[in-house]
Amino acid sequence: MNAVASPSGHRRTALRPMREHDLAEVMRIEVRAYPFPWTLGIFRDCLRAGYPAWVLQSDLEMIGYGVLSVAAGEAHLLNVCIEPGHQGRGHGRRLLRGLERSARGQGARRVFLEVRPSNPAAIALYQDEGFNEIGRRPRYYPAHNGREDAIVMAKELVLEEWA
Ligand SMILES: CC(C)(COP(=O)(O)OP(=O)(O)OC[C@H]1O[C@@H](n2cnc3c(N)ncnc32)[C@H](O)[C@@H]1OP(=O)(O)O)[C@@H](O)C(=O)NCCC(=O)NCCS
């Protein structure tokens, strides 16, 4: 169990590994949180491929989850999600920091992610946590009016250890 600091006034939360029996609840959150959600099969494939996947859990319920892949010293954040009713309370920041710890623990020195330009909350969180835009992938995401670019962001983890 990867304990997560719980500031006063917040319900106690902890990160734990995601298991296949979590996927019904993960999907319940996923379809509420994203206009173009992952499918159950994508989550299942990630777990079966051994990608690190974490659930942010309170004593009562699942608050959110994240999925990453780590190879050759590089981590990719593939999914970072907080249940809509729990957003805006610091859980996303704690989840992101937990995912970075997981990546660092597996030897990653740099973390990459993609985010929609139309997702200002996520962009603000990533920038605040030290991610910088390093490029764009044109027409990367499906969108209601066609396709949407992805902003590619990266963060060096090694430098943070020296800070
Ligand atoms: C993006 C997401 C993970 C953020 O989680 P959260 O728990 O709502 O965010 P937090 O409460 O931890 O906020 C952390 C920071 O994010 C930014 N932020 C969060 N919500 C924001 C909003 N509505 N508008 C602007 N910035 C926002 C702020 O910088 C905030 O810091 P502050 O509280 O000091 O101002 C969450 O909104 C989410 O799951 N969204 C749906 C799924 C998604 O889009 N995932 C990202 C895919 S790339």
The ligand as an SDF file (V2000), in Angstrom:
LIG
                    3D

 48 50  0  0  0  0  0  0  0  0999 V2000
   -7.8680   16.6080  -13.9710 C   0  0  0  0  0  0  0  0  0  0  0  0
   -8.2490   15.9930  -12.6330 C   0  0  0  0  0  0  0  0  0  0  0  0
   -7.4830   14.6760  -12.4330 C   0  0  0  0  0  0  0  0  0  0  0  0
   -7.8470   16.9630  -11.5150 C   0  0  0  0  0  0  0  0  0  0  0  0
   -8.1870   16.3620  -10.2650 O   0  0  0  0  0  0  0  0  0  0  0  0
   -8.8580   17.2190   -9.0890 P   0  0  0  0  0  0  0  0  0  0  0  0
   -8.9460   16.3590   -7.8920 O   0  0  0  0  0  0  0  0  0  0  0  0
  -10.1250   17.8120   -9.5960 O   0  0  0  0  0  0  0  0  0  0  0  0
   -7.7810   18.3770   -8.8980 O   0  0  0  0  0  0  0  0  0  0  0  0
   -7.2120   18.9700   -7.5280 P   0  0  0  0  0  0  0  0  0  0  0  0
   -8.3430   19.3250   -6.6250 O   0  0  0  0  0  0  0  0  0  0  0  0
   -6.1530   18.0740   -7.0140 O   0  0  0  0  0  0  0  0  0  0  0  0
   -6.5650   20.3290   -8.0410 O   0  0  0  0  0  0  0  0  0  0  0  0
   -5.1850   20.4220   -8.2750 C   0  0  0  0  0  0  0  0  0  0  0  0
   -4.9260   21.5980   -9.1920 C   0  0  0  0  0  0  0  0  0  0  0  0
   -5.5020   21.3560  -10.4700 O   0  0  0  0  0  0  0  0  0  0  0  0
   -5.9760   22.5820  -11.0180 C   0  0  0  0  0  0  0  0  0  0  0  0
   -7.4210   22.5210  -11.1530 N   0  0  0  0  0  0  0  0  0  0  0  0
   -8.2510   21.5790  -10.6450 C   0  0  0  0  0  0  0  0  0  0  0  0
   -9.5100   21.8220  -11.0450 N   0  0  0  0  0  0  0  0  0  0  0  0
   -9.4690   22.9240  -11.8140 C   0  0  0  0  0  0  0  0  0  0  0  0
  -10.4430   23.6640  -12.5440 C   0  0  0  0  0  0  0  0  0  0  0  0
  -11.7380   23.3040  -12.5540 N   0  0  0  0  0  0  0  0  0  0  0  0
  -10.0350   24.7100  -13.2700 N   0  0  0  0  0  0  0  0  0  0  0  0
   -8.7400   25.0920  -13.2960 C   0  0  0  0  0  0  0  0  0  0  0  0
   -7.7610   24.4320  -12.6180 N   0  0  0  0  0  0  0  0  0  0  0  0
   -8.1390   23.3770  -11.8930 C   0  0  0  0  0  0  0  0  0  0  0  0
   -5.5800   23.6640  -10.0420 C   0  0  0  0  0  0  0  0  0  0  0  0
   -4.2770   24.1030  -10.4040 O   0  0  0  0  0  0  0  0  0  0  0  0
   -5.5400   22.9020   -8.7470 C   0  0  0  0  0  0  0  0  0  0  0  0
   -4.7330   23.4990   -7.7910 O   0  0  0  0  0  0  0  0  0  0  0  0
   -5.3810   24.4920   -6.6800 P   0  0  0  0  0  0  0  0  0  0  0  0
   -6.4870   23.7270   -6.0300 O   0  0  0  0  0  0  0  0  0  0  0  0
   -4.2340   24.7980   -5.7740 O   0  0  0  0  0  0  0  0  0  0  0  0
   -5.9000   25.6660   -7.4510 O   0  0  0  0  0  0  0  0  0  0  0  0
   -9.7780   15.7680  -12.5250 C   0  0  0  0  0  0  0  0  0  0  0  0
  -10.4310   16.9790  -12.7970 O   0  0  0  0  0  0  0  0  0  0  0  0
  -10.3110   14.6890  -13.4460 C   0  0  0  0  0  0  0  0  0  0  0  0
  -10.2590   13.5140  -13.1110 O   0  0  0  0  0  0  0  0  0  0  0  0
  -10.8730   15.0750  -14.6200 N   0  0  0  0  0  0  0  0  0  0  0  0
  -11.5030   14.1190  -15.5290 C   0  0  0  0  0  0  0  0  0  0  0  0
  -10.5030   13.1670  -16.1260 C   0  0  0  0  0  0  0  0  0  0  0  0
   -9.3660   13.9080  -16.7980 C   0  0  0  0  0  0  0  0  0  0  0  0
   -9.5790   14.8550  -17.5480 O   0  0  0  0  0  0  0  0  0  0  0  0
   -8.1310   13.4560  -16.5240 N   0  0  0  0  0  0  0  0  0  0  0  0
   -6.9310   14.0290  -17.0980 C   0  0  0  0  0  0  0  0  0  0  0  0
   -6.7000   13.4450  -18.4470 C   0  0  0  0  0  0  0  0  0  0  0  0
   -5.1980   14.1020  -19.2030 S   0  0  0  0  0  0  0  0  0  0  0  0
  1  2  1  0
  2  3  1  0
  2  4  1  0
  2 36  1  0
  4  5  1  0
  5  6  1  0
  6  7  2  0
  6  8  1  0
  6  9  1  0
  9 10  1  0
 10 11  2  0
 10 12  1  0
 10 13  1  0
 13 14  1  0
 14 15  1  0
 15 16  1  0
 15 30  1  0
 16 17  1  0
 17 18  1  0
 17 28  1  0
 18 19  1  0
 18 27  1  0
 19 20  2  0
 20 21  1  0
 21 22  1  0
 21 27  2  0
 22 23  1  0
 22 24  2  0
 24 25  1  0
 25 26  2  0
 26 27  1  0
 28 29  1  0
 28 30  1  0
 30 31  1  0
 31 32  1  0
 32 33  2  0
 32 34  1  0
 32 35  1  0
 36 37  1  0
 36 38  1  0
 38 39  2  0
 38 40  1  0
 40 41  1  0
 41 42  1  0
 42 43  1  0
 43 44  2  0
 43 45  1  0
 45 46  1  0
 46 47  1  0
 47 48  1  0
M  END
$$$$
